[in-house]
Amino acid sequence: MHDIDLSGVYPEEVMHSLGAASAYAPHAPMDGSAPDLESSIRAMSVVSEHCLSTGFCVWCQDALGWYIANSENETLKTTLRPKLLTGETLGGTGLSTPMKSLFGIEKLRFKGERVDGGYVVTGILPWVSNLGDDHYFGVIFSLSDGRMVMAVADCATDGLKIVVNDEFVALDGTRTFAEQFRKAFIPDEAILAAPIDDYIPRIRAGFILLQAGMAFGLIRNCIDLMDQAGQSLSHVNRHLPDQPDDFLEQLAGFEREAFELCQTPYDLSKKYFVRVIEARLAAGEATVAAAHNTMLHCGARGYVTRHGAAASARGLFRCHRDAHHQAVAKDARRSRRGVSVSGGDEERRQTTSPGSAAPPEGPDVERTAS
């Protein structure tokens, strides 16, 4: 974790090992059984408690598996999905900018043209995480008639270039790149949905709920740091209004709500999706509160980098920094507002044409400090 956190080392071997331990499999089962999002969230939470950069990569991996599991593409289901679930192959999400375009927040700058056997795609996708030359990620592009298509892109595709263009103060080590498509060919065998009108509502709740594992793990890490500080500072920390037990109780409530929502990820009602968005927003805000209180509990010792305090200082900074990533990069406010001002899904079936109020989607991910 030290190399990941301070040197931006990508935890590739860890990611492969987590797949071998079945961390990516429960929510996208190969046997046709119901998706078990709760187990996937719990696995991500354990990883995130120790390293949120790795936990974020786990979410990217889980999201890509979720896309494929909910598509009608049998080729991807039988070829790429098992490799993703076992960690043999790794990949990212790629839906940040497209989802904002569906909200009408910004234009989709990905254009595709139908050709024999697939599509030729041109455009730039900023900041997608958990990538490499042999990785995969999701992508949405528009056609000249306004329809949108979602596909899985192979980073090794001719005409597709991944570019390192930034270093991050939070969650470096996540292999976050910009993707440049210059007439890159995407075959029909890689298409998840064309058009995406019915597909996006099917994947959106799971896409967001899976993120909870990162928040839960980070809050638990903050609680641990507060407990450590209490071993020597309990005489002063007991006067603080928020104690570790308060956050444990709050975390238990978040987990109950998230795991209840995980039981019906295909509920397309507005009421259900509002609960999903609100649960995600509450968890993001709670990570900031937990990190803030961790700073108060650690006091000045949390900033000392010498001797035994060094690990606590790094942990304190990491929690505070990563908590703000959870609140900003996964900010659900825009999605919550979009649900409130638009009609229910049953009232707006055609939602993906340019300029329309599309189905409210997941919080911003790759676009902000992935």
C-alpha positions, 0 to 999 in steps of 0.5 A: 500500500505504501508504494501505491499511495506514495509512488503511484504504483498500480496494484496489478498483481493484487488485482489478479489475486483478488479475482482468483479469490472470487472477489469480482464474481458474486454480482455477475454470476456465470451460473444464471443465479441472481446477482449478489451485489452485497457480497461484492460490496463487502469484498470491496469494502475490505480492500478499501479499508486498507487501500482505497486506490485498490478498492477503486480499481475493484469497483472499476473491475466490478462495473465492467463485469456488471455491464456484460452480465446485463447485456444480451451479448452472449459472445462477451458473456462466454468469452470476456466475462469469465476472465474478468470475474477470475481476474485474468483480465482487468478493465475499467468503466468509461461511463463518466462523460457519457452519463453526464451527456445523458443528463444534458450536462455536457455534449457527448464527443464520441461519434460512431459510424456503422460499417460492415461488421461493426462501428468506426469510432472517433473521439476522446474520453478523458480519465478512465481508470484501471487500464493498461495495454491489455485491459478493456473498458466500457464506452458509449458513442452516438450515431448520426441519427441520434441513437447511442450505442454502448460497447466494450473497447479493447485497449489494444485496438488499432486506432485507440491510444491511451495517454497519461496526461495527469498525476493525482493527489488522490487515488494515484496508482489507479492507471487513469488515462485519457483514451483517444479514438481515431477511427477505431473499429469496434466489432459487433461482437463487442456491442453491449446495447444498440440502442441503449434506451432499455439497457442503461436503466437496467445497469444504473442501480447496480453501477451506483450501489457497487460504489458503496464498498469504497465508502464503507471501507474508508469509514471503517479505516477512519474508525480504526484510526480514531480508536488508535488515537484513543489509546493515548488521547482518550482523556481529551478525545472523550470531550469531542462530540463524535466518537468512533462508536457513533460512526460504527452505528452510522455505518451499520445503518448505511450498510442496512440500507445499501444491502436492502437496495441490493436485493432489487437492482432491476427495480426501474421505479423512480422511488427506488432509484431516488433511494439509491442516489440518496444512499450513495450521497449519504455515504459520500458525505459520511466519509468526509465527516469521518475523515474530519473527525479522525483529524480531530481525534489524532490531533497534532500527532497525526501530522508528525512524520517521524518515528512511530507516528509516521504511519498514522500521519500517512493514514490520516492524510490518506483518509482525509484526501480519499474521503473528499474523492468519495464526496466529489468524484462520486457526487450524487447531487446532480443525479439526485436533482435530475431524478427530482426534476424529471418524470419517472422512467415509465413516463419517458421511454425515449430518453437518450436522444440529444438534448433530452432528459436521460435516465438519471445515471451514476455519479461522476467517476473517472472525470474527477481524480480517479 
